[in-house]
Amino acid sequence: MRKNYLDWLNSYQFHGIKPGLKRIKEILKRLGNPHQNFVTVHIAGTNGKGSTSAILSEILSQHGLKVGLYTSPHLFRINERFKVNGKEIEDYKLNEYLKRIKLELKDYPATYFEITTALAFLYFFEEKVDIAVIECGLGGRLDATNVIKPEVSIITSIGWDHTKYLGNTLEKIALEKAGIMKKETPCVLGSVSENLIPIFQKKEALLNAPLYVWGRDFSIELNKKGNWNYKGDFSFKDLKLNLKGLYQGNNLSCALKALEILEKKRFLKISEEKLKIALAKVKMPGRYETLKIKDKTILIDTAHNLDGFIALKASLIKDNFKGFLLVLGITNDDGEKPFGKMLEILIPLAREVYLCQFNSPRKIVTLEDWKLALKNLQLNLDKVKLIENCQKAVKMSLESNEKNILVTGSIYFVGEYLKYLKPLKL
């Protein structure tokens, strides 16, 4: 019987977050430094980096390139993190790579994310990808992925998240994200506050790394049809993206600017026809995704921080999605997430609210945390229920009188909700 090395990897989930590059460099050295042998794009940002990664990799695949995609965390199973041309790594390959890494690691200390990052690099090298799109896990400067020398870097957004590790001001967080910028490597900067742009401009000057700024060097807008018009070196009109939500405009424009840079470097020649095919196909489960179950409309989104909730609210208002049942579960690794303020953003649109505990390898906002927060909020508590587990939240939400349900928060919560929902879908 083949040994399952996924159990070994999962034993690392509780080692916590340990920023730094020393361990990942040693691990990769033991594996022969596979990350040095293929072309990469590196993507960081408080929000939007996962969608931007998915958009760009789909476009590159449609142009005939063999494309690796590494993202995190996963919604249902770990295989989702490692893709080549949209196809998840097969179970037996995943197991074999974990076996090899375990043998090389021996007793060397590592984190869960460092092991998965090493696996991604080894997999993409041995699959002989033409290019790999690599999403940062946390921050940028000390993230395990920040050992690559990409052809282009992308920083999608700057907002409040992981302040324990990244700093307690937006300026400090921006500086950590700017840590993925490399010498003489172009960097695409998404929509950020104007007062933060000088931080990236200083890095640009220091590294001689050309900076392309949203609103100055490229832009995007929603047209009357509800599609996107992009303007950069190219102008693309009426782009229909298969990812919904107003916030996807920023992600799409960052991906397109990076695509233009890759064309300048002669990695591909952009075809508008192939681009449009790719955008119509791109998938990112859990991002403003609508499900129909019986008489219910369930909107799923993985907004998990303050800026994510603000962006989600804008999309809900635009789409007139209100008077819903809000089902919410949130992780809180550093103990500093403003989950009370996050709730305040969405609660005016909701008719009823379920605040949920759920299973997660990371620390969560517990029911006791919610009780304390609710005491300090000027809210109508009659419409708030505290739910002790996700299975119960699914059952209660489907039995509720509300026709519209919004499920949001941590990707771990959304994934667990969908796991229990899946057998009930009709």
Buried (B, 14 or more C-beta within 10 A) or exposed (E): EEEEBBEBBEEBEEBEBBBEBEBBBBBBEBBEEBBEEBBBBBBBBBBBBBBBBBBBBBBBBBBEBBBBBBBBBBBEEBBBBBBBBBEBBEBEBBBBBBBBBBEBBEEEEBBBBBBBBBBBBBBBBEBEBBBBBBBBBBBBBBBBBBBBEBBBBBBBBBBBBBBEBBBEEBBEBBBBBBBBBBEEBBBBBBBBEEEBBEBBBEBBEEBEBBBBBBBEBBBBEEEEEEEBBBBBBBEBEEBEBBBBBBBBBBBBBBBBBBBBBBBEEEBBEBBEEBBBBBBEEBEBBBBBBEBEBEEBBBBBBBBBBBBBBBBBBEBBEEBEBEEBBBBBBBBBBBEBBBBBEBBBBBBEBBBBBBBBBBBBBBBBBBBEBBEEBBEEBEBEEEBBBBBEEBBBBBBBBBEBEBEBBBBBBBBBBBBBBBBBBEEEEE
